[in-house]
Amino acid sequence: MKVRPAALIIENNHLLLLRYNYSGNDVFALPGGNPDRGETLPQTIERELSEELGIEVEVQGMLFSGEVLLPHQKDDVLHVVFGTQIIGGIPRLNPNETTALEICWKPVNVLHQLNLYPNVGQYIQDGLLGSPPHPYVGQINQPFFS
């Protein structure tokens, strides 16, 4: 199982997402990535967002985690989502570091309608409306787009 830390960055009730397109489907991902050897999960987020988006961030506490189990398509992934705040720079895609097509700021109230990776829009909405998810949300129902 891989571990993928991700950043939850919300400003003005909008969530920072990266848009990809797989087989004609727009998929919106929380920024993050795979840890390098010897790297903590917050260090991974700091490095990935610096490389891919050119921003400096402060990683706050872990909000929740859950697994995506897709044994027939890909490796299983444990997603660990951290509250994160931009403390320097303006997000801009670095095409040398990501295959994302664009940066999007999506209203939090539409997250449950998007193809998200990981598929945690409802957990985010619930947490912002006062009933935060348990730190471990279990298996995440993740559609697969190739």
HUQUIDA-V758811 format. One record per residue. N is the residue number from 0. PSI is psi in whole degrees, -180 to 180 (999 if undefined). Layout:
N/PSI ; N/PSI
//
This chain:
0/131 ; 1/158 ; 2/129 ; 3/106 ; 4/146 ; 5/154 ; 6/133 ; 7/105 ; 8/113 ; 9/127 ; 10/133 ; 11/42 ; 12/25 ; 13/141 ; 14/134 ; 15/123 ; 16/158 ; 17/132 ; 18/130 ; 19/166 ; 20/120 ; 21/119 ; 22/40 ; 23/4 ; 24/126 ; 25/129 ; 26/131 ; 27/124 ; 28/143 ; 29/135 ; 30/143 ; 31/-157 ; 32/-165 ; 33/135 ; 34/142 ; 35/159 ; 36/132 ; 37/8 ; 38/136 ; 39/165 ; 40/-45 ; 41/-37 ; 42/-36 ; 43/-47 ; 44/-46 ; 45/-46 ; 46/-49 ; 47/-43 ; 48/-32 ; 49/-48 ; 50/-49 ; 51/-32 ; 52/-7 ; 53/29 ; 54/154 ; 55/133 ; 56/158 ; 57/119 ; 58/123 ; 59/-153 ; 60/160 ; 61/133 ; 62/-47 ; 63/167 ; 64/158 ; 65/161 ; 66/143 ; 67/118 ; 68/108 ; 69/62 ; 70/-25 ; 71/-16 ; 72/-45 ; 73/180 ; 74/149 ; 75/149 ; 76/132 ; 77/116 ; 78/131 ; 79/114 ; 80/127 ; 81/140 ; 82/136 ; 83/144 ; 84/137 ; 85/127 ; 86/-4 ; 87/137 ; 88/172 ; 89/129 ; 90/124 ; 91/135 ; 92/137 ; 93/101 ; 94/-14 ; 95/-15 ; 96/-11 ; 97/152 ; 98/6 ; 99/148 ; 100/-31 ; 101/164 ; 102/136 ; 103/141 ; 104/106 ; 105/138 ; 106/137 ; 107/-34 ; 108/-4 ; 109/3 ; 110/-38 ; 111/-13 ; 112/-9 ; 113/155 ; 114/99 ; 115/148 ; 116/116 ; 117/160 ; 118/76 ; 119/19 ; 120/-44 ; 121/-38 ; 122/-41 ; 123/-48 ; 124/-45 ; 125/-42 ; 126/-36 ; 127/-21 ; 128/8 ; 129/-6 ; 130/75 ; 131/149 ; 132/158 ; 133/150 ; 134/-26 ; 135/112 ; 136/-3 ; 137/-150 ; 138/130 ; 139/127 ; 140/101 ; 141/114 ; 142/150 ; 143/128 ; 144/125 ; 145/999
//
